[in-house]
């Protein structure tokens, strides 16, 4: 029987070690498969959420550009540009990016976000009281909020996918390399121990026969 690479001592202690190694490898393999499957489920859940958000963003941007076209007709392009330059899209103090743990994978989480503003907090003093301007800002604020949510989801998707691939490689290494190699080594040791036992048995028989013949002489 061909045994790859490393030198194997055909001893009962080595056989016990290999049995323990195989047992631990199978337990680790089971846990890693469970982790891989859980990560895949989470990956597809977040992927669906990202797809839903993309659909919402598309609708919101359509509404925003329609509102923008209507406001431009009423107030003119220069007035709208002035407002755009005066407005802070995101309050940096209100943006907090933390992380959460999904099966050992750290993914970003945007929290305390104050993108969608009320009428009182919007910086539209250039044309204060304009319903058209307010509608434009409302739609673009919602679109920006969706963009940030999508960015969070897409980053999580990339990190989960990377960890899924890493976990799959570990599962395959245990399943197709470590366990088969250890089982092959265990079979080799068992065969060698049987051979040694047979050789010892026949050697003892020969010694006994020699002694008996010497006694008769």
Order of alpha helices (4+ residues) and beta strands (2+ residues): alpha-alpha-beta-beta-alpha-alpha
